[in-house]
Amino acid sequence: MLAFDRPRRPNGIKEKSDALLDELGHPESDNWPKFQQNFWQGLKKYFMKSQHQKCGYCEVQVSDDGDVEHYRPKSVIQELEAEGTELENLRNLRGRKKPEVTEHGYWWLAYEWSNYLLSCSICNQKYKSALFPVSLPRRERSHHKYKFQNPEKIDVRREQPLLINPFEKNLDPYEYFEYAPSGFIKPRDRSKRGLETIRVCGLHRISLTRIRGIKASNVWANSLQLLEAEPKSILQRILAVNLFFEGHEINSFAGMTRIIFKQITGLSWEELEALLIKENWMGDVEDRVTIALSILEENTI
């Protein structure tokens, strides 16, 4: 996972959002809910740009199959009872259980700009769906079809979400995750938020770990070599440039790259950047980024 800056809300969106919310009415209304899905899917381009066409949870590149996902679920809330396992095609699940535990979700946030992020369809539809764990127990119901009471507007202010949002202020994913050379992810220091984010979004799924594996192995090896490289040497320059480029925000698994780099070297990403600036090596990175962006633009047209 990588921290992103939320895109600026376009002009007119708030007014349209407010109008749609008024039109939606209240959960007690007849034929409720009638969410206008076209509204948030029409905002995809803004999040595609701010997230560099990457899923906010797993960081894979997405295109037309990406979803504008509601961080807080709009319709119902589910609870994860069993994580399940991937089938052979690695796109479907067996045994994942996530029953609905409320009748309604955070319906008043259905059109809220701050509740959106771009997600791949696998993280959103196959794994997260309407899951939204919080640190404090929800208000329980007795002798009722649904286990918990529906959330209320006041809940948002007092809740402590366990699912990490890539748009959180001052987010440092290193605090929550660590990686093995194989690309396998696990919570750092038994982080509850790290664990629940992994479980909810399936960040430890086999298919995703395989995709991350080669890059994780290379970053691990390059980080170890950087520790031993002679200062100001050609080798140090090559390794530093390669690492910083792989961890650039435009690349898949940039968040993983930065975490592994800090795991191995003990250096922050800012310290690596300072080295590149000091030695006048940042131009090498910028050249590679320019080429990568041109290729990405060609593939997007």
Secondary structure as UniProt FT lines:
FT   TURN            11..12
FT   HELIX           13..24
FT   TURN            27..28
FT   TURN            30..31
FT   HELIX           37..41
FT   TURN            42..43
FT   HELIX           44..50
FT   TURN            51..53
FT   TURN            56..58
FT   TURN            64..65
FT   STRAND          67..70
FT   STRAND          85..86
FT   TURN            88..89
FT   STRAND          93..94
FT   HELIX           107..109
FT   TURN            110..111
FT   HELIX           113..115
FT   STRAND          116..119
FT   HELIX           122..128
FT   TURN            129..130
FT   HELIX           153..158
FT   TURN            166..167
FT   TURN            169..170
FT   HELIX           173..175
FT   STRAND          177..179
FT   TURN            181..182
FT   STRAND          185..187
FT   HELIX           188..190
FT   HELIX           192..201
FT   TURN            202..204
FT   HELIX           206..228
FT   TURN            231..232
FT   HELIX           234..246
FT   TURN            249..250
FT   TURN            252..253
FT   HELIX           254..265
FT   HELIX           269..278
FT   TURN            279..280
FT   HELIX           282..300
//
